[in-house]
Amino acid sequence: MASVMDLHSKKIIGYSFSRKMTTDIVIKALENAYSTQNPSKELILHTDLGSQYTSKEFQEILAERNIIQSFSKKGCPYDHACMESFHATLKKEEVYQTKYMTFHQANLAIFQYIESWYNRKRIHGSIGYKTPQLIEDESRKSA
């Protein structure tokens, strides 16, 4: 799974699920985030140093969208901690609780977890015990 999080709201704004972690999956997650959010400003995208994120194809898409890529230094996981935390939470609250019979069933369950639970109902201490969707809604009202 490749995911894109808005660090202000902690909302998962883009994701893609596949059997393999490839450049295509991270591109799909980024395009999903970009199309749903429709940003009007220059963006900073923080990623790790995985080959999917450093590939020429991914770099070209970032350039087309005017997205600046930020990397952690090798051996410094703190910059990426929020995404690591989300993926750990996803595993603890959904993936390890269920036995999926098919890839499609797993894909649907993860979609439901993110869209129905994580973004809209699950509160986060780091954002004042509000949901990511509520933070995003409040930000849009004040903009």
Helices and strands as residue ranges (DSSP letters): E 2-6, E 11-16, H 23-37, E 43-47, H 51-54, H 56-64, E 67-71, G 77-80, H 81-93, G 95-97, H 103-112, I 113-118, G 125-127, H 132-142
